[in-house]
Amino acid sequence: MRPLCPRSMRAWRALRRAASSSSSSPPSSSSFPADGKPRRRAWEASLSPLERVRRLLPPEEAAAVARCATPPEEEAAAVVASRPAVFEAAGPRSGAFRAGELALAEVRRKHDATLKLLCRLAAEAVLSSPGGVLPHRDIIGQLPGQVLRTPDGKRLLLRRPSLDEYVLLMPRGPTIAYPKDISALLMMMDIHPGDTVLETGSGSGAMSLFLSRAVGPKGRVLSYEIREDHHRLAKKNYRHWRSAWAIGHVDEWPDNVEFILKDISTAAADMKSVTLDAVVLDMLNPQCALPVVHTSLKQGGVCAVYLANITQVIDLLDRIRICKLPFLCERIIEVTHRSWSVLPAKLKHYKSSQMVETQENIEEPHENEYEEVHIQHEAVLKESKYNGKDFTADDIPYCCTLIIQCKKKLWFCLGKLRIGKVLDSLDLCQV
């Protein structure tokens, strides 16, 4: 390349000075077109090679090219931003206790027994227990699962109650259906979300709460009760559980139970306007309700009956046979519940062994109408033969002691009746 002559060099420098002075000075009116908008430089108006190719393609293929050109992190951010806010709020709250919530306190007592206390938290209230008094303000703000100490030094385990614990500890008037029996009833009826279920005998509201959760927000539960005091108590327990649930959880407990103060045997006109997926009868004389409810029950629907003794079961089956009702008895069962308590037992000279206890139907109250069968198995050591000797655990013989305290017992039976074809001769079961 030939060097520039001095004259050409001076001209080149003059042009550079003119360009720098024009860029530093404010733009003149000559630099704007007639429409008043500034001119874009050539490099600003140029297209990238990908953009040139995209403009030559059809719209569908051009959109695919644009998606491929989007960086992965930008695409992920766009997907997250497009998601609805409901996904962010899903799931229960795992935060601290709040005022108005239900709290369950567990206190350890003698012989490794546990006492459960249910309370509704309020800033000015206190929790009274055999271990001492604990103000509610010391519980509010704490996370569930923590152990707090009373002024007397006793320890309390605080947590949120489950539905079956609330049912067992809530105020009750009549005897409730226990969670072990309700679970069997729900499995018998095969309830799905969105079903319409009829309940006769609201009682204290235990069955209504479990049915409310089973049918879901789109379902419906009709609960008939003939006694006004039981009707009010069932509504109160249901309302208290829903209000406490709303404070401690994001999702709201469904308001899908309709409590009706009426005798089901006189509600034939009401049953004509509803179609039932399942029926649960928890009353003294379920045979009085069957002629009324069977007309609204779907073909193949299930009617589950909760009875106190086998004599009532026989009366129910006899009424179905005499009246030729379109029910077929599938099975009659009795649900037993046994809890195990495994704990170490210390003997003399601090020789330890294993002790296993079983308690049958421990959730049933110790009242005159019930009596308990308590079975306790103990594995103990015969000390007289082994005192002062060295031995291993495999050399120790075990002596099993069986302690049985049997009294009068009132058993609960569950029956399942399925709506179907009217049978001329009905041999339902042998009892």
PyMOL commands that set and color helices and strands:
alter all, ss='L'
color gray80, all
select helices_A, chain A and resi 6-24+29-31+42-45+49-56+59-69+72-82+85-87+110-112+136-139+163-169+179-189+206-215+228-248+264-266+268-271+286-288+290-293+310-323+348-350+383-386+393-395
alter helices_A, ss='H'
color red, helices_A
select strands_A, chain A and resi 102-108+114-120+126-129+132-135+147-149+155-159+196-200+220-225+257-261+276-281+297-307+327-333+338-346+352-360+374-380+399-405+413-419
alter strands_A, ss='S'
color yellow, strands_A
deselect
rebuild
show_as cartoon
